[in-house]
Amino acid sequence: MSDYLKSNWVLICSFLFIMANSAFIAMEQYWFAVVPFALVVLLLAFVATDKLMWVIVFTTPLSLNLEELELGGVGMFLPTEPLLFGLMLIFFLKLLYEKRFDSQVLRHPLTISIYIYISWLIVTMLTSSMFVVSLKFILAKMWYIVAVYFVASQFFKRKNNILTFFWVYLIPLSAVAIYTFIHHSTYGFAERPAHWVMQPFFKDHTVYGAVLALMFPVMLCLLFLKRYKKYRLITLMMTITLVLGIVFSYGRAAWISLVVAFLVSFIYIFKMRGSFVLSIAGLVLIFTAIFWNNIIDVLEENKQDSTSENLTEHVQSISNISTDASNLERINRWKSAYRMFEARPIFGWGPGTYMFQYAPFQASEDLTIISTNSADGGNAHSEFLGPLSESGFIGTLTFLLIVIVFYRTASRLYWILPKGELRTIVFFVILAFTTYMVNGTLNNFLDTDKASIPFWGFIAIIMSIDLHYKEMLKGENQQLKN
């Protein structure tokens, strides 16, 4: 009997599962059906963590939000967030068991800046006006950082895995862009349907445009790399797909972010000194401060609305702060965030609480036709003002610290690396990160898997290259010899 059980345990377990699942289905309980998939994921996490990571990255552009699908009102992205949560738990279990992790990663300046960021979030969680909301917010933030920064940092020691990360995200994103393009074409590429034709994969056109803009420089990186010369037609078609997606997303912030990234590229192409760049930035700020009233007067004269289907007029609507409801509502959210900061400047109202607390801080003169009291049209619309209201000025400083250390590390790498694939990767990752920084001043999407996974992934890539570029260069030189 013992020998029989040993040789037929798979069949026996399968039979028992089928019987149990049939009983649950009869009781209209369908969750038990996911048990085999959960076991496969658990097995992958222990024996092939890299494969699980690629599954997570690949499914990110295709993930669905339960809340938007009206399935119980749970704000969770499937299948990515449960997988990220599981990967985070396994990471901590392995850490407790092995009692070691890559010490170079743990001591890197980017990692230290993340420690400071998370530490302050925890402090402000303890002082939060809504403790449970802040706890959930930090938990979600942790599974992105642990899985996409700490776990992925071990894979990014190899340059080929960095390129795999790019491909695995871009292929499904291109498929979503094609789906959206075809869907949008049935409405004649009109502006109004552009707000929702990317559903159910993206909530609206702003996050869709932001993610396309974020990954566009990465797509250019793959297009220019010599190793993919024989795939040039494929990379060119994918590039065109992303361009069309960005144009017909009618995402004005996405367009601005690419223009800024293009201008930033000149800093590196022409090897401009940091002092020169800072001087130019300072002059622009001084000029803006001196002529601020004149600038506002000019902007208020612009009456072009963002609902126009003419792309030229749509671009003109970017500076309309007098009649454009979208622009005015964004300003309303910013003012509300600042008033919340004034009320609690040190600790803020608690991570993730803006949408629940901002309503009383709206001034009647700032309200628009799309204003609400529940933030269902977006959050604080800023990765900088959001933390300012939720975690105080120190919260914004800790986020800025990560950004500053990223640019400092990435720029240093660009200057010291010789011409080649590694330098090209660093250059385009800087531009991709820049697009999100521009979008982050106008929107906030780091609470979504679509933006968070590439965002933290890019930071992990720069950190890993910084630690291992000498070994990567040896591999690159070896490839050239072969």
N, C-alpha and C positions, 0 to 999 in steps of 0.2 A: 504493500500500500504506500509506503514511504517513497519507494522508487517511482511509483506511478505518479504521485503528486509532484515529485521533483521534475519529471520529464514532461508533464502536461500542465505545469502551473500557469502558463500563459493562457491556455484555453480555459482553464478553470476560472481564472480571474476575469477573463472576458465574459464568460457566461454569467458570473455573479454580478458584474457591472451592468450587463444588458437587463438582467432581471430587476436589479435595484432601480435602474434608470426608467424602466417601464412602469414600475410602481410609482415613481415620482411624477412621471408624465400623466399617469392616470389621476393623480391628485393635483394636476395643473401646476406642478413645480418643475420648471425647466432648467434651473441652474445646475443640477447634477450632471447635465450633459457636458459641461465644460471641464469636468474633472480630468479626463484623459489629456486634454490640451494643457491644463495646469501642470500635470505630471511631466509632460514632455518639456515644457518651459523650465520646470525645476531641474530636470536632468541636464538640459542645455546650460543652465546657469552654473552648474557645478563642473561639468566636463568640457563644455565648449562655450565659455562666456563670450568670446568674440562673435560666435554665430548668433547668440542671443542679441548682442549689441546691434549687429547688422539687421536683424529682424525688427528691432525697435526703430532704428533709423529709417528703414525702408517703409514701415507702416505709418510713419509720422505724417507725411503729406496726405495719406489716405485715411487717417484716423477720423472718428466721428465723436461729436460731443453729445453725451446722453441728455444734457439739459436742453440743447437745441432740438433734439429729436423728441422732446417731451416724454421721456421715459423715466418718470418718477422725480424729475426735477433735480437729479444728481449732476452736478457740474464736474464731469469726469470725461477725459478723452480715452476712447477705446480703440485699439487695444494697448496703446502706448503707456498710459499712466499706471495701470495695474502691473505691467511688465517692469516699468521703472521702479515701482514700489518694491516688487519682489527682488529685483536686482540689488536695490539698496539694502534690504534685509540680509540677503546672502553676503553682500560685501562686509557688513558689520559682523556677521557670524564667522566668516572666514578670518576677519581681523582679530576677533576674540580667540579663535582657535590657533591661528598661526602666530599671533602677537607680533606681527611685523608688516611693514608696507614700505614701498620705495621711499627711502629717507630723502633722496634728492627732490622728489615731488613735494614732500611734506615741508621742506625748507625753502622752496622757491618763493620769490617775492609775490608772484601771482597767487600762490596758495595762501600765503600769509595775509594778503589783502582780502581773500575770500573768508579766512578765519574771522577777521575783524568785522566784515560785513554780516556774517551769520551771527556772531556774538552779539552785535548790537540789535539785530532782529529779535534775538531771544530776550534781551533786556527789555525791549519795548513790548514784547509779548506779555511779559510779567506785569507791565503797567498798562496794558491795553484796556480800552473801554469795552471790548468784546473778546474775552480771553479765548473762547472756543474757535471763533473765526480766525484769530491770529495764529492759534496752534495749527489749524488746518492749512493756513497760508504757508507757514514755515515748513510744515511737513512736505507740502508739494514742492516748495523751493529746494528742500534737501534732496528729494529723489532725483531732481534734475542735476543738481550739482554733484552728488555722489556718483550717479551713473554716467553722466556725460563728461564730467571733469576728472574725477579720481579713477574710475574704472577704465574709461577710454584712454586716459593718459598712458596706461600700460601698453595699449595697442598702438598708439601713435609713436612709439619708439621706432617703429618701422615706417619709412616714407610711403611704402605701398599701401599701408592701412589708412594713411591720410587720404590718399587718392581714392581708395575704396569707399571711405566715408562720403566723399564728394559724389561719387557715382551712385551710391546706394540711396542717397537723398534726392539727387537730381532726376533720376529715371522716373520714379513715381510722381515727382512734382511736375515733370514735363507731361506725363499722362493726364494729370489733373488739369493742366493748362490747355491741353488739346480738348478734353471733355468740356471745359468752360468755354473755349472758343467756338466749338460746334453748337453748344447750347445757346450761347449768346448770338450766334449767327441767325438762329430762328427768330430772333427779335430785331434783326437788322442792325445789330451792334449799338442799339439805343443806350443812352446814358442811364436811364432809370433801372432797366433790368440788370445793368452791370453791377448793381449793388448786391444782387442775390444769386446770379446764375452759377456761381462757383459752389453753392451749397449742394450737398451736405458736407463737403470736404473743408470748406472755409466758411466762417460765420458771415463775413461781408467783404466788400471790395477793398477796404483799407488794410486788413491783415493779409489778404490775398496779394495785393500789390506790394506790401512791405516785404513779404517772404520771397516773392519773385525778384524784387530788387536786391534783397539780401544775398540770394544765390546766383544772381546774374554775373558778378565778378568771378565767382568760382567756376561758372560755366565757361567764361572767357579763358580762365586758367587752363582748363582741360582742352579747350580749342587750340591754344597756343603751344601746349607741350608737344615736343617732337615725338615722344614715345607713342602718341595716339595719332600719328600722321595717317596711318592706314584707315583710321576711323574718322577722318576729317569730315566726310559727308554727314555722318551721324551726329557728330558734335556741332556741325554747322546748322543742321536741321533743328537740333535741340535749342541752340542759341536763338534761332529765328522764332521758335515757339515761345521762348521766354520773353523775347522782345514784344511779340504780338500780345502776349498776356499782360505785360506791363502797360502797354499803350491802351488796351481796351479794358483795363481794370478801372480806368478813370481815377486812379489813386494819385492825387496831386502830391502827397507827401512822398510817395515812392519815386515820382519823377524828380522832385527836388533832391532826394537823397542820392540819386544817380548823378545828377549834375554836380553836387558837392563832392562825391567820390571821384568824379572825373577831374575836378580842380585839385583835389588832394593828391591825385596821382602825379601831378607836375612837381610836387615837393620832392618826391622820390626819384622821378625820372631825371630831373635837373639838379638833384643833389643839393637842395636848398638847406642852408644852415638853420638850426633850430632858433637861433637868435633872430634871424631874418624873418622867419615865419611868425614868431611871437611879436615882433615889431609891427608887421603888417596887421596882425590880428588886433593889436593894441590901438593902432591908428583907426581901424574900422570901428572899434568900440567907442573911441573918443569922438569920431565923426558922427556916429549914431547918437551919442549922448547930446552933442551940441545942437544937432539939427532934428532932434526927436519930434518936436512939435510940428515942424515942417513935413517930416516924413508921415506923421499921422494924418495931417491935412490932405496930403496927396493920396494916401491909402483910402481915406473916407470918400474921396471923389470917385473911386472905382465902384460901379454899380453892377458889374458883370456877375451873374449868378452862376453857381457851379452846376446847375441842372442842364446847361447847354450841351448839345451833342456835337457841337463844333469844337474840335480839339484845341484850336487856337484860343477860342473864347473860354474854354475850360481852364486853360493855363492862366489866362488873365484873371480868372476868378480867385486865384490863389491869394491875391493881395486885397480882396474885397472884405473889409471889416465893418462895413456899414449895413449891408443888406443880406449877405450870404448867411443863411441859417447855420450851415455846418461850421463855418469859421467862427461865428458869434457864439455858438454853443461850446466850442472848444475853449474860447476865451472865458466863458461862464464857468466851465469846469476848472480852469486854471485859477481864476479869482477865488472860487470856492476852496480850492486846495490851499491857497495862500492864507485865506481867512482862518482855515482850520489850523494851519501852522501858527498863526498869531495867537490863537487860543491855547495851543499846547506846543510851544516852540522846542522844548527839550526832548520829550519822549514821544510826542505825537499821539494820535488816537489809537494806534495799534496796527501792526501789519495786516493788510487785507480789509481794513474797516472803512476805507474811503466811501465805497458805494453805499454803505449803510448809514454814514454819518454826515454826508455832505449837504443833504437837502436843506437843513436850517441855515446853511451858510451862503445860499444863493440869494443875491439881491434882486429885488423885483425888476430893477432897470436892466438887469443882465439876462433875464429870462427870454427864451426864444420859443418859436412854435414847436420845436422838438425837445424842449426841456422836460425833464421828468424828475421824480424824487427817488428813483430806484436805480439810477445809473444803468438802465437797460440799453442805453445807446452808447455804451462805452464807459470806461472808468475815468481816471483823472486826466487822460490823454497826454500823459507825460511820464517818462521813466525817472524824471528828476523831481517834479512837483508832487508826484504820487508819494514817494518816500518822504518828502518834506512834510506832508500832512499826516502820514501814518507813523513815521519814526523820527520826526523832528529833523533839525538841520544836520545832526550827526548821521542820521540815516542816509541823507542825500550825499554827505561827504564820504561815507563808506562805499557807496556805489561808485561815486566819482573816482575814488582811490583805485578800484579795480580797472576802470577805464584808463586812467592815467598810467598805471603800471603796465597795462596791456600795450599801449602805444609806445611807451618807453622801451619795453622789451622787444616788441616787433620791429621798431625802427632801428634799434641797435643791431638786431639780426640782419636786417636788410643791408645795412652799411658794411657789415663784416663778411657776409657770405659772398663767395665768388659767383659769377654769372652761371646760371644753371637751373635745374628744376626746383631745387630747394628755395632759391632766392625768388623764383617766379611764384611759388606757392605762398611764401611769406607776403609778397607784394599784393597778390590778389585777395588774400585773407584780410589784410589791412583795409583794402577798399571795401570788401564785403562788410566788415565790422563797422566801417564808417557809415555805410548806408543805414545800418540799424541805429547808430548813434543819432543820425539826423532824424530818422523816423521816431526815435525815442524821445525827441524834444516835442513832437507833435502828437504822439500816440504812445500807448503802452501795451505790449503784447507778450511780455515775458511770463505772463501767467498762462500762456498757451504752449502746447508742445511744438507747434509749427515753428515758432520763433525761438523758444528756449533751447531746443536741442542743437540747432546750428550755432546759436550765440555762445553757449557754454562749450560747445565742441570747438569753436574757433579759438577760444581762450586756451583750451587744453592743447590744441595743435601748436600754438605759439610757445607755450610752456615746454612741451615735449621737444620741439625743435631746438629750443634754447639749451636744453639739457643734453641732447643727443646729436646735435648737428654734425659733430666731427665723425661719428660713426656713420651717419647718413651720407655724408660726403664721400666716405670711403666706399660705401656701396654704390654711390653714383659714379665714381671714378672707375670702379670695377666693371660696371655695366658698359661704360664707354670703351674699355679695353676689349671686352668680349665682342 
